Every structure is written in C-alpha cells, then in structure tokens.
Amino acid sequence: MTKSIEEFNEYRQEMNKRILSSDHLGIKRFFALDHLAYQGGALDAKTKELLGLVASLVLRCDDCITYHVLQCAEQGVTRDEFLETFNVGLVVGGSIVIPHMRRAFERMEEALGSAS
C-alpha cells in the first residue's frame, strides 16, 4: 500500500480544505451533494457506504475504495459483509476489479485490525 490510512486521511483532509477554500460554487455544491448522498434516509448510511464501495470497486478508484472501506468500518460493517460486497463488485466489474479488490482487502484488514 502506498500510503498508510493516517497519511490518506491527512492528505484527503488537507486537499479538501484547499479545494473548498477556492470558493468555487459548483465545486462546493458537488462536495455537499456527495456528503448528503451517504446520510441515512430510506437506505441507512451503512447500506449507502456499501453501495459506494461496490461502485468504487467497479470504477477502479483506489482512493474511493479506501474512503468507503474506512466509512464502512465506522458504520460497523463486518468482515463477512465486506467479503460479500467485494464479491458483488467483482461480479459486476469482472476480473479487472481483482487488483483493486486486493487493495480493498488490505484496507479492510487494516480498518478492522485483522491484518495477518
């Protein structure tokens, strides 16, 4: 893994702060929309984060995968729930998802404290 979870979070927070301080209305609105999309509603926040994780796997965005793995862990997602979610992403995205699933698995182990 190229960055630790701590480094990932620090970089993400710093860059989001810098981006949002540009005061571009469209960017600020998109960030707000993204934030609101994962709040509980008809679907709870945990389910929405799992959906975000599947989408991130299929789109092959490692930063997004890390973010959603961490959010899922905060929502109490279990190892078995992660594995089922990885499987859905793999089935939807095909074998090209495998390298990203490897990184997702590693992040899951870190987030759950079960790296071996």
Secondary structure, DSSP 8 states (H G I E B T S, - for coil): --S-HHHHHHHHHHHHHHHHTT--HHHHHHHHHHHHHTS-SSS-HHHHHHHHHHHHHHHT-HHHHHHHHHHHHHTT--HHHHHHHHHHHHHHH-GGGHHHHHHHHHHHHHHHT---
